[in-house]
Amino acid sequence: MADRHNRDIDRPRAPLPEPLPVPTVDAHAHMEIVTDAAFDSKEVADVIAQAKSVNVDRIVQVGYSAEQSRWCVGAAEKWNSSVLAAVALHPNEAPVVEDLNADLKIIEELAQHPRVRAIGETGLDYFRTPPELRARQQESFKWHIDLAKRTNKALVIHDRDSHDDVLSILSEVGAPEKTVFHCFSGDVAMAKMCIERGYILSFAGTLTFKNAPELRDAVKLVPLDQLLVETDSPFLAPAPHRGAGNTPAQIANIVRAMATERNQDLAELATALSENAERVFGSFAP
């Protein structure tokens, strides 16, 4: 993940969108990269406040390394009515960390925290991981799946250029009851398969990109109770601000695009997305 950070921290942020008519949730964000600051800093407070100003009043802060997962837990403790945490080793981290077992032990300890509500983001990424390292990545994925089941917490999956193997491993070892495909990137056929298996599909700003018609086709098919929305901030700012720095506030633009594609009332959709997030991750209340 480190190679992605520097180029995203310094981008000018997208302007704040028009507020949503009702509150909703950003199901996947990386505020430590957005701010490049401590979890209890004014910079993080400002990101949370700006999101609240457009009616995005809750954020799931998602881990990708042992050190950063600690940051997630700290944020969930500090901002305890607004933030929940997910902890994991990202699939790009797992094959290259110096001591995989030591880092997995840290993740397992953090997973016991009451404000950690998901194991993620884990999964497979064949875009950045060469073939000779993929077996280690797959074993890490299986370990995280088992942890999610042992802790009865949601599984948050990162899947890049690896659809077939992700689905195969989930079938092989058995998916947790609550399995979320973060930043869903599949086509209609994959969406149908995931829907049939009861997985949750979370859509990000990529839904608005001109070169992603398959995502717009897919989002129309997802039953309302299997749908989430996320920013993956600071990455993937939605149109018309693609290329800008993304923040949780941009959920408002993504939900509007989703409502248009689904021909659905905006307030009804935002309410359902909020309810889905609390069903998957639990209450944000302290």
C-alpha positions as CSV (number, residue, x, y, z in Angstrom):
1,M,0.0,0.0,0.0
2,A,2.9,2.4,0.7
3,D,3.5,3.1,-2.9
4,R,0.0,4.5,-3.2
5,H,0.1,6.9,-0.2
6,N,2.3,9.8,-1.2
7,R,0.5,10.5,-4.4
8,D,-2.9,10.6,-2.7
9,I,-2.1,12.6,0.5
10,D,-1.1,15.7,-1.5
11,R,-4.0,15.9,-4.0
12,P,-6.4,18.8,-3.6
13,R,-9.6,17.4,-2.0
14,A,-12.8,17.3,-3.9
15,P,-15.3,20.1,-2.8
16,L,-18.0,19.2,-0.4
17,P,-21.2,18.0,-2.1
18,E,-24.8,18.9,-1.4
19,P,-25.9,17.2,1.8
20,L,-28.0,14.1,1.7
21,P,-31.6,14.4,3.0
22,V,-30.9,11.7,5.7
23,P,-27.8,10.4,7.5
24,T,-25.9,7.4,6.1
25,V,-22.6,5.6,6.4
26,D,-19.2,5.4,4.6
27,A,-18.6,1.6,4.8
28,H,-14.9,1.8,3.9
29,A,-12.4,4.7,4.4
30,H,-8.7,5.2,5.2
31,M,-8.7,8.5,7.1
32,E,-5.1,8.0,8.2
33,I,-4.1,8.4,4.5
34,V,-6.5,11.2,3.9
35,T,-5.0,13.2,6.8
36,D,-1.5,11.8,7.3
37,A,-2.1,12.5,11.0
38,A,-2.6,10.8,14.3
39,F,-6.0,9.3,14.9
40,D,-6.8,11.9,17.6
41,S,-5.7,14.9,15.6
42,K,-7.6,18.0,14.5
43,E,-7.1,16.9,10.9
44,V,-9.1,13.7,11.6
45,A,-11.7,15.6,13.5
46,D,-12.1,18.0,10.5
47,V,-12.7,15.1,8.1
48,I,-15.3,13.6,10.4
49,A,-17.0,17.0,10.8
50,Q,-17.0,17.7,7.1
51,A,-18.6,14.3,6.4
52,K,-21.3,15.0,9.1
53,S,-22.0,18.4,7.4
54,V,-23.3,16.5,4.4
55,N,-25.1,13.8,6.4
56,V,-22.4,11.2,6.3
57,D,-22.3,10.7,10.1
58,R,-20.7,7.3,10.5
59,I,-17.5,5.9,9.0
60,V,-15.9,2.4,9.0
61,Q,-12.2,2.9,9.2
62,V,-10.4,-0.1,7.5
63,G,-7.1,-1.6,8.2
64,Y,-4.4,-2.8,5.8
65,S,-1.3,-3.5,8.1
66,A,-0.6,-4.3,11.7
67,E,0.6,-0.8,12.5
68,Q,-2.3,0.9,10.7
69,S,-4.9,-1.4,12.2
70,R,-3.8,-0.1,15.6
71,W,-4.5,3.4,14.2
72,C,-8.0,2.1,13.2
73,V,-8.7,0.9,16.7
74,G,-7.5,4.1,18.3
75,A,-9.8,6.1,16.0
76,A,-12.8,3.9,16.8
77,E,-12.1,4.5,20.5
78,K,-11.6,8.2,20.2
79,W,-14.5,9.0,17.8
80,N,-16.7,6.4,19.4
81,S,-20.1,7.5,18.1
82,S,-18.8,8.1,14.5
83,V,-16.2,5.4,13.8
84,L,-15.9,1.7,13.8
85,A,-12.8,-0.3,12.9
86,A,-11.8,-3.2,10.6
87,V,-8.4,-4.8,11.0
88,A,-6.3,-7.0,8.7
89,L,-3.3,-7.3,6.5
90,H,-4.0,-6.1,3.0
91,P,-3.3,-8.8,0.3
92,N,-0.4,-6.7,-0.9
93,E,1.1,-6.5,2.5
94,A,0.8,-10.2,3.5
95,P,3.4,-11.6,1.0
96,V,6.0,-9.0,1.8
97,V,6.0,-8.3,5.6
98,E,9.1,-9.5,7.4
99,D,7.4,-11.6,9.9
100,L,3.9,-12.6,8.7
101,N,3.1,-14.7,11.8
102,A,4.0,-11.8,14.2
103,D,1.8,-9.4,12.2
104,L,-1.1,-11.9,12.1
105,K,-0.8,-12.3,15.9
106,I,-1.3,-8.5,16.3
107,I,-4.3,-8.6,14.0
108,E,-5.8,-11.4,16.0
109,E,-5.3,-9.5,19.2
110,L,-6.9,-6.3,17.8
111,A,-9.8,-8.3,16.4
112,Q,-11.0,-8.9,20.0
113,H,-11.6,-5.2,20.6
114,P,-15.3,-4.4,20.9
115,R,-15.2,-1.6,18.4
116,V,-13.5,-3.8,15.8
117,R,-16.5,-5.1,13.8
118,A,-14.9,-6.6,10.7
119,I,-11.8,-8.4,9.5
120,G,-10.5,-6.5,6.5
121,E,-9.4,-5.6,4.1
122,T,-8.1,-9.0,3.2
123,G,-8.5,-11.0,-0.1
124,L,-6.4,-11.3,-3.2
125,D,-4.7,-8.7,-5.5
126,Y,-3.1,-10.1,-8.6
127,F,-2.5,-6.7,-10.1
128,R,0.3,-5.9,-7.7
129,T,1.4,-9.4,-6.5
130,P,3.5,-11.5,-8.9
131,P,2.6,-15.2,-9.3
132,E,5.5,-16.4,-7.1
133,L,4.0,-14.6,-4.1
134,R,0.3,-15.5,-4.6
135,A,0.3,-18.7,-2.6
136,R,1.3,-16.7,0.5
137,Q,-1.4,-14.2,-0.2
138,Q,-4.0,-16.9,-0.6
139,E,-2.9,-18.5,2.8
140,S,-3.3,-15.1,4.4
141,F,-6.7,-14.7,3.0
142,K,-7.8,-18.1,4.3
143,W,-6.4,-17.2,7.7
144,H,-8.4,-13.9,7.8
145,I,-11.6,-15.8,6.7
146,D,-11.1,-18.2,9.6
147,L,-10.6,-15.2,12.0
148,A,-13.8,-13.6,10.8
149,K,-15.7,-16.8,11.5
150,R,-14.0,-17.4,14.9
151,T,-14.8,-13.8,16.1
152,N,-18.2,-13.7,14.4
153,K,-17.3,-10.5,12.6
154,A,-17.9,-9.4,9.0
155,L,-15.2,-10.2,6.3
156,V,-14.2,-7.3,4.1
157,I,-12.7,-8.5,0.8
158,H,-10.3,-6.7,-1.5
159,D,-10.5,-8.3,-4.9
160,R,-8.4,-7.0,-7.8
161,D,-7.8,-9.1,-11.0
162,S,-8.6,-12.2,-8.9
163,H,-12.3,-12.8,-9.1
164,D,-12.2,-16.5,-9.8
165,D,-9.7,-17.3,-7.1
166,V,-11.5,-15.2,-4.5
167,L,-14.8,-16.9,-5.2
168,S,-13.1,-20.3,-5.3
169,I,-11.5,-19.9,-1.9
170,L,-14.7,-18.7,-0.3
171,S,-16.4,-21.8,-1.6
172,E,-13.5,-24.0,-0.5
173,V,-13.3,-22.8,3.1
174,G,-16.8,-21.4,3.6
175,A,-17.6,-17.7,3.7
176,P,-18.5,-16.0,7.0
177,E,-22.2,-15.1,7.5
178,K,-21.4,-11.5,6.6
179,T,-19.1,-11.2,3.6
180,V,-18.6,-7.8,2.0
181,F,-17.0,-7.3,-1.4
182,H,-15.3,-3.9,-0.9
183,C,-15.2,-1.6,-4.0
184,F,-17.0,-4.2,-6.1
185,S,-15.3,-4.5,-9.4
186,G,-16.9,-7.4,-11.1
187,D,-19.4,-7.6,-13.9
188,V,-23.1,-8.6,-14.0
189,A,-22.3,-12.3,-14.0
190,M,-20.1,-12.0,-10.9
191,A,-22.7,-9.8,-9.2
192,K,-25.4,-12.4,-9.8
193,M,-23.2,-15.1,-8.3
194,C,-22.4,-13.0,-5.3
195,I,-26.1,-12.1,-4.8
196,E,-27.0,-15.8,-5.0
197,R,-24.5,-16.6,-2.3
198,G,-25.7,-13.9,0.0
199,Y,-22.7,-11.7,-0.2
200,I,-22.8,-7.9,0.4
201,L,-21.7,-5.7,-2.5
202,S,-20.2,-2.3,-1.7
203,F,-19.9,0.3,-4.4
204,A,-17.4,3.2,-4.5
205,G,-16.8,6.2,-6.7
206,T,-15.8,3.9,-9.6
207,L,-19.6,3.6,-10.1
208,T,-19.5,7.1,-11.6
209,F,-16.5,6.6,-13.9
210,K,-17.2,6.8,-17.6
211,N,-15.3,3.6,-18.3
212,A,-17.3,1.5,-15.8
213,P,-20.7,0.7,-17.5
214,E,-20.5,-2.8,-16.1
215,L,-20.6,-1.5,-12.5
216,R,-23.7,0.6,-13.3
217,D,-25.3,-2.5,-14.8
218,A,-24.4,-4.5,-11.7
219,V,-25.6,-2.0,-9.1
220,K,-29.1,-2.1,-10.7
221,L,-29.3,-5.9,-9.9
222,V,-28.3,-5.9,-6.2
223,P,-31.2,-6.4,-3.8
224,L,-31.5,-3.4,-1.5
225,D,-30.5,-5.4,1.6
226,Q,-27.2,-6.6,0.0
227,L,-25.9,-3.2,-0.8
228,L,-23.4,-0.8,0.8
229,V,-21.7,2.4,-0.3
230,E,-18.1,3.5,0.4
231,T,-15.5,6.0,-0.6
232,D,-12.2,4.0,-0.2
233,S,-10.9,7.5,0.5
234,P,-8.5,9.0,-0.3
235,F,-8.7,6.9,-3.5
236,L,-11.3,6.9,-6.2
237,A,-13.0,10.3,-5.8
238,P,-16.3,10.1,-7.8
239,A,-17.2,12.1,-10.9
240,P,-17.2,15.0,-11.5
241,H,-14.1,15.2,-9.3
242,R,-12.2,12.1,-10.4
243,G,-8.5,12.5,-9.6
244,A,-9.1,14.7,-6.7
245,G,-8.4,13.7,-3.1
246,N,-11.4,11.7,-1.8
247,T,-12.9,12.0,1.7
248,P,-15.9,10.3,3.4
249,A,-18.0,13.4,2.6
250,Q,-18.1,12.2,-1.1
251,I,-20.5,9.4,-0.1
252,A,-23.2,12.0,-0.9
253,N,-22.2,12.1,-4.5
254,I,-21.9,8.4,-4.8
255,V,-25.3,7.7,-3.3
256,R,-26.9,10.2,-5.7
257,A,-25.3,8.4,-8.6
258,M,-26.5,5.1,-7.2
259,A,-30.0,6.4,-6.7
260,T,-30.1,7.5,-10.3
261,E,-28.9,4.2,-11.7
262,R,-31.3,2.3,-9.6
263,N,-34.2,4.7,-10.2
264,Q,-34.7,4.9,-6.5
265,D,-35.7,7.7,-4.1
266,L,-32.6,9.2,-2.6
267,A,-33.7,9.3,1.0
268,E,-35.0,5.8,0.8
269,L,-31.7,4.5,-0.6
270,A,-29.6,6.4,1.9
271,T,-31.7,5.1,4.8
272,A,-31.4,1.5,3.5
273,L,-27.6,1.9,3.1
274,S,-27.4,3.1,6.7
275,E,-29.5,0.2,8.0
276,N,-27.5,-2.3,6.0
277,A,-24.2,-0.9,7.4
278,E,-25.5,-1.2,11.0
279,R,-26.7,-4.7,10.3
280,V,-23.3,-5.8,8.9
281,F,-21.1,-3.9,11.4
282,G,-23.3,-3.3,14.3
283,S,-24.3,-0.1,16.1
284,F,-21.9,2.9,16.2
285,A,-23.2,4.0,19.5
286,P,-20.7,3.9,22.4
